[in-house]
Amino acid sequence: MRGIETKPGLDRDEYPPAMFQEGGQEASVRHITAGDNRSRHLYWRSMQRVA
């Protein structure tokens, strides 16, 4: 997420997530609340455990 400005009280969130092959350089990045970002992170982690 280099080059994407930070904003106080918000996290930068990318889609597709950087952990996926499709993520990274071409990802869409937007600012979301920290709480939303943390809950999405926990969701993705739970999906990794199932696979």
N, C-alpha and C positions, 0 to 999 in steps of 0.2 A: 504494500500500500504506500510505497514511497511516492512522494509527490502529491498525495491527497492531504489537504489541510486538516488539522485537528480542530475540534470545536469544544469549548468547555461544557462538561456535563454530558457529552455524547461520545459514543464509540463509533468507529468506522467498521462497517459490515460489508463483506464482499460476497457476491454470488456469481458463479458457483464458488463455494468455499475453497480456499487455497489448498486444503487437504486432498481435494479431488484432482484428477488429471486435467480436467477442463478448467480448473481455477487458475489463479495466478495473474499473469500479465494482462489478459483480456477480460478479467472479471469486472463486473459492475460494482461500484462502491458507493454506499450512501451512509449518511449519519443516522443512527438510531439511538434510543435511550440505552443506557448501560444495562438496565434490568432486562429489556427485550433481548439484547445481545447475549447476556449471560444465560437466559432461558433457552435460546436457540442453541447455544453451545452445549448445554446439558442434553438437549434433544438429540443432537448429532452424535454425541458421545454414547448415548444409550443405544442408538442404532448401530454403532460400530460393535458394541458388545454382542448384539443379536447375530450379526453376520458371521 
